[in-house]
Amino acid sequence: MEKNYLFNQRIRLRHLHTFVAVAQQGTLGRAAETLSLSQPALSKTLNELEALTGARLFERGRLGAQLTTMGEQFLIHAVKILDALNHAGQSLRASEQGDPAVLRLGVLTTVALGMLPSILDRFHRQQPQAIVQVATLHNNVLIAGLKAGEFDVCIGRMAEAEMMNGLNYELLFLESLRLVVKPDHPLLSDNVTISHALAFPVVISPEGTAPRRIAEAMLEKQGCHLPATLVETSSTSLARQLALRYNYVWFVPSGAIKEDLLHASLAALPIASHEPGEPVGIMTRSGVPLSLSAEVLMTTIRRSHAG
């Protein structure tokens, strides 16, 4: 009992913030930038946390920082603690200011860039007084946050069965990978092949992400490799600007560029990944009743995807 008491006393909020940032960003470098820390300082804090928990929380290597099984379990608790503190502050402000309740939505970054704007517009036509808080995160952090009660509804990818325990999942679509360029890209005036495309600079998701795994599988089947001129980023807005304004070839999940292709802002290269795609759907917590606003939002998501 005394050991557990000391353990709890020694973990600090900075440990939890650091841990969640690394889980979300996928690498220590990007997490350090997010927290405005040096990478050595971040590594020290992460090492302290692993020493305090007595468990290895990340596997660090070529693919970045990948959560271990113990890390995935700890992530659920870390998000829950930080969320509880956040909601405590929100409830105090709400009681003082008379603020309405909010609807908390977690989404993949590709969803936020693609289908989400039209979803929110349709939703607010039906619920004009609703406040929607939107968080765009990596899938494992979305799932952990949903389990911890941080979100009411999430739009994310299907994960391993163990991670989906306690969640309801409703398939919306299979998110395939597309290679897109600006409409006047030199590739479009030529006989397009994957090798020709890779002669240009590429922008792609970071290692360890689902879109990157699909891209690497496609390239391996073609006997090709990514070029040296490469931008790896989880920022869809940055990747989109590189593809819109310059000669970058963007490896992107189909959901993120649906509107761009519809309005011919970007053009898809006639190169298929031949992979089934990653299942994307609506996620909620099992056995937890939803508010009227959450039910309306889910109906809006279904209708937006269908039409």
Phi and psi in degrees as a GROMACS rama.xvg file:
@    title "Ramachandran Plot"
@    xaxis  label "Phi"
@    yaxis  label "Psi"
@TYPE xy
-63.3797  -37.8099  GLU-2
-64.0886  -43.376  LYS-3
-63.7881  -38.1187  ASN-4
-62.6564  -45.5035  TYR-5
-65.3841  -38.1592  LEU-6
-59.0228  -47.8686  PHE-7
-66.6118  -33.735  ASN-8
-70.5916  -27.4272  GLN-9
-89.7415  -21.1747  ARG-10
-74.9471  131.521  ILE-11
-114.057  163.765  ARG-12
-60.7637  -32.7242  LEU-13
-62.7242  -33.023  ARG-14
-64.266  -44.4364  HIS-15
-68.445  -43.1795  LEU-16
-61.0783  -41.6958  HIS-17
-64.6206  -46.745  THR-18
-59.5043  -48.0762  PHE-19
-65.5236  -37.4484  VAL-20
-63.6123  -42.1658  ALA-21
-66.7334  -41.6717  VAL-22
-60.9602  -38.5304  ALA-23
-74.9221  -44.2854  GLN-24
-83.1316  -27.2926  GLN-25
89.6389  -15.5592  GLY-26
-141.242  155.072  THR-27
-68.2497  -35.1277  LEU-28
-62.3705  -48.9539  GLY-29
-67.3787  -36.2351  ARG-30
-64.7853  -40.0378  ALA-31
-61.8316  -41.3174  ALA-32
-62.8619  -42.3637  GLU-33
-61.1282  -39.4802  THR-34
-91.8055  0.579804  LEU-35
57.3427  44.3889  SER-36
-119.19  160.481  LEU-37
-76.9503  154.254  SER-38
-65.3771  -38.1441  GLN-39
-60.6886  -39.2618  PRO-40
-64.991  -41.1108  ALA-41
-65.456  -43.2658  LEU-42
-60.5989  -40.438  SER-43
-62.3972  -44.5469  LYS-44
-63.3887  -41.2123  THR-45
-66.556  -39.812  LEU-46
-63.8313  -38.8897  ASN-47
-60.2715  -43.7833  GLU-48
-64.5867  -42.8603  LEU-49
-65.5662  -33.4075  GLU-50
-68.1617  -39.7439  ALA-51
-68.6895  -39.2132  LEU-52
-80.1708  -20.1779  THR-53
71.4679  23.2266  GLY-54
-141.77  150.027  ALA-55
-82.5907  118.554  ARG-56
-95.1274  -23.7584  LEU-57
-133.592  147.769  PHE-58
-101.68  118.781  GLU-59
-106.876  128.487  ARG-60
-169.818  -150.508  GLY-61
-60.642  -32.5187  ARG-62
-86.1398  8.30974  LEU-63
97.2898  -144.902  GLY-64
-110.16  107.059  ALA-65
-103.033  132.899  GLN-66
-63.2072  135.759  LEU-67
-80.0591  176.203  THR-68
-60.0226  -42.6502  THR-69
-65.0733  -35.8986  MET-70
-64.483  -40.682  GLY-71
-63.1794  -39.3465  GLU-72
-67.8148  -42.1444  GLN-73
-67.029  -32.7728  PHE-74
-59.8433  -40.5241  LEU-75
-58.5749  -44.9624  ILE-76
-71.2436  -38.9489  HIS-77
-63.2463  -45.8449  ALA-78
-62.9337  -38.9447  VAL-79
-62.6757  -41.8614  LYS-80
-65.6564  -48.2443  ILE-81
-65.2067  -37.0483  LEU-82
-66.5804  -38.863  ASP-83
-62.089  -41.6167  ALA-84
-65.2679  -41.232  LEU-85
-63.0137  -43.888  ASN-86
-70.9183  -29.6828  HIS-87
-61.8287  -44.4779  ALA-88
-65.1406  -39.6453  GLY-89
-64.7296  -41.0906  GLN-90
-66.9556  -35.2933  SER-91
-65.0999  -42.9878  LEU-92
-66.0246  -37.2912  ARG-93
-66.2732  -40.3973  ALA-94
-67.8385  -32.1  SER-95
-76.948  -35.6442  GLU-96
-104.185  -6.70569  GLN-97
69.1586  30.767  GLY-98
-69.9942  147.444  ASP-99
-73.8445  165.062  PRO-100
-66.9201  155.32  ALA-101
-115.872  156.881  VAL-102
-105.247  122.936  LEU-103
-102.788  119.13  ARG-104
-120.835  126.958  LEU-105
-109.931  133.203  GLY-106
-140.154  155.795  VAL-107
-66.4012  152.48  LEU-108
-62.995  -35.0475  THR-109
-67.0207  -35.1283  THR-110
-68.0343  -40.7255  VAL-111
-61.0809  -37.0827  ALA-112
-78.6175  -31.3894  LEU-113
-91.6684  -84.9174  GLY-114
-87.0879  -17.4593  MET-115
-64.375  -42.7075  LEU-116
-54.834  -44.1515  PRO-117
-68.8053  -32.9308  SER-118
-63.1107  -47.3835  ILE-119
-64.9804  -38.5154  LEU-120
-62.7169  -46.8271  ASP-121
-64.6421  -40.32  ARG-122
-62.3615  -44.6924  PHE-123
-72.4166  -17.7867  HIS-124
-67.9584  -29.9692  ARG-125
-93.2856  -30.1211  GLN-126
-126.845  70.7303  GLN-127
-66.2583  -20.4126  PRO-128
-93.0845  -0.235301  GLN-129
-79.3127  142.786  ALA-130
-105.846  123.548  ILE-131
-112.03  119.465  VAL-132
-95.4743  120.201  GLN-133
-111.692  128.753  VAL-134
-118.464  128.246  ALA-135
-105.211  118.362  THR-136
-142.978  167.681  LEU-137
-69.8053  157.268  HIS-138
-61.9797  -42.2941  ASN-139
-65.1988  -31.9411  ASN-140
-74.8362  -35.9237  VAL-141
-58.3986  -48.2522  LEU-142
-64.0464  -43.8647  ILE-143
-63.2685  -41.7916  ALA-144
-65.2062  -39.0342  GLY-145
-64.6859  -44.2034  LEU-146
-62.7991  -33.5746  LYS-147
-82.0823  -1.9393  ALA-148
85.6399  13.7683  GLY-149
-74.4869  -27.8062  GLU-150
-122.681  153.326  PHE-151
-89.0945  -40.0507  ASP-152
-140.388  142.913  VAL-153
-130.363  150.813  CYS-154
-116.883  110.502  ILE-155
-149.626  -174.946  GLY-156
-92.3027  149.355  ARG-157
-63.711  134.525  MET-158
-114.488  -174.078  ALA-159
-59.4266  151.91  GLU-160
-54.8091  -38.8312  ALA-161
-62.7899  -39.7622  GLU-162
-72.0626  -24.1162  MET-163
-88.5887  -0.500694  MET-164
-57.5862  132.573  ASN-165
86.0201  5.72676  GLY-166
-122.098  147.24  LEU-167
-93.476  141.487  ASN-168
-133.881  130.549  TYR-169
-126.337  113.083  GLU-170
-65.0527  133.655  LEU-171
-103.898  -50.2435  LEU-172
-165.279  167.204  PHE-173
-97.3874  122.352  LEU-174
-90.0116  104.85  GLU-175
-87.7981  173.887  SER-176
-104.847  134.349  LEU-177
-122.188  153.6  ARG-178
-108.46  117.389  LEU-179
-124.724  153.958  VAL-180
-143.649  172.004  VAL-181
-69.7155  155.089  LYS-182
-60.7646  -26.6719  PRO-183
-103.26  24.5287  ASP-184
-64.6477  140.978  HIS-185
-56.785  -28.1423  PRO-186
-60.9569  -31.4852  LEU-187
-72.8488  -12.2057  LEU-188
-100.187  12.4646  SER-189
-129.729  173.539  ASP-190
-76.9865  104.636  ASN-191
-78.7048  125.976  VAL-192
-132.268  165.889  THR-193
-63.9838  -36.3114  ILE-194
-67.1336  -37.4731  SER-195
-64.7583  -41.435  HIS-196
-62.6239  -37.3252  ALA-197
-78.1916  -1.2363  LEU-198
-79.084  -10.5026  ALA-199
-104.517  162.216  PHE-200
-61.7766  147.634  PRO-201
-120.56  142.179  VAL-202
-119.92  132.451  VAL-203
-150.486  160.083  ILE-204
-68.3709  155.796  SER-205
-64.759  160.885  PRO-206
-60.5129  144.787  GLU-207
92.7374  -8.8659  GLY-208
-92.416  159.508  THR-209
-61.6712  -45.8894  ALA-210
-59.9503  -36.0337  PRO-211
-67.9131  -39.771  ARG-212
-62.6825  -41.4544  ARG-213
-64.6787  -43.279  ILE-214
-62.0759  -44.6542  ALA-215
-66.5767  -34.825  GLU-216
-66.1642  -40.3808  ALA-217
-63.7969  -44.9475  MET-218
-66.1745  -38.3313  LEU-219
-62.5674  -40.3763  GLU-220
-64.5182  -30.857  LYS-221
-88.8553  -2.62794  GLN-222
68.8178  31.0906  GLY-223
-116.561  165.184  CYS-224
-133.301  154.827  HIS-225
-63.9104  146.449  LEU-226
-74.406  167.193  PRO-227
-70.1946  -30.8255  ALA-228
-82.6806  95.6105  THR-229
-141.137  137.473  LEU-230
-117.191  119.769  VAL-231
-103.962  121.166  GLU-232
-154.116  146.993  THR-233
-93.7723  -0.00164473  SER-234
-86.8986  106.928  SER-235
-68.9051  -30.2911  THR-236
-67.328  -41.1832  SER-237
-64.9228  -47.6797  LEU-238
-59.1446  -41.0125  ALA-239
-62.7285  -42.9877  ARG-240
-65.163  -37.627  GLN-241
-64.1205  -39.3728  LEU-242
-74.1923  -36.721  ALA-243
-70.135  -37.1009  LEU-244
-104.522  -20.0634  ARG-245
-130.22  -170.588  TYR-246
-93.5135  24.2561  ASN-247
-70.3008  143.728  TYR-248
-98.8655  119.546  VAL-249
-100.569  118.241  TRP-250
-85.3106  108.888  PHE-251
-140.126  141.046  VAL-252
-60.0235  142.562  PRO-253
-59.1795  -33.3937  SER-254
-63.9336  -25.8373  GLY-255
-77.1295  -21.7454  ALA-256
-121.203  20.2056  ILE-257
-58.1129  -48.3112  LYS-258
-68.9968  -39.1673  GLU-259
-62.3594  -39.7158  ASP-260
-71.4759  -37.9149  LEU-261
-61.039  -40.6872  LEU-262
-96.8484  8.09053  HIS-263
61.074  27.0314  ALA-264
-71.9845  -32.5175  SER-265
-129.301  159.234  LEU-266
-123.099  137.19  ALA-267
-88.7772  132.861  ALA-268
-73.9091  145.374  LEU-269
-76.8802  58.2174  PRO-270
-126.59  119.292  ILE-271
-100.609  147.741  ALA-272
-83.3917  -20.6116  SER-273
60.0964  19.2024  HIS-274
-103.001  149.348  GLU-275
-66.091  -18.967  PRO-276
94.6955  165.579  GLY-277
-97.0437  129.641  GLU-278
-69.3188  126.457  PRO-279
-115.991  133.532  VAL-280
-156.14  -177.784  GLY-281
-87.795  134.1  ILE-282
-124.195  136.496  MET-283
-138.683  168.533  THR-284
-82.9274  135.487  ARG-285
-66.6861  137.633  SER-286
75.9765  5.20621  GLY-287
-106.946  116.32  VAL-288
-64.8289  143.582  PRO-289
-98.9197  150.632  LEU-290
-72.5301  166.165  SER-291
-59.2974  -41.5398  LEU-292
-62.046  -39.5738  SER-293
-66.1104  -39.4281  ALA-294
-64.3936  -42.0253  GLU-295
-63.653  -40.7948  VAL-296
-61.7118  -44.4772  LEU-297
-63.2639  -40.4801  MET-298
-63.0897  -39.1975  THR-299
-65.0855  -40.8064  THR-300
-60.9802  -45.7178  ILE-301
-61.413  -45.6542  ARG-302
-69.608  -35.9048  ARG-303
-64.9981  -39.3715  SER-304
-71.4729  -37.5829  HIS-305
-71.4163  -31.6041  ALA-306
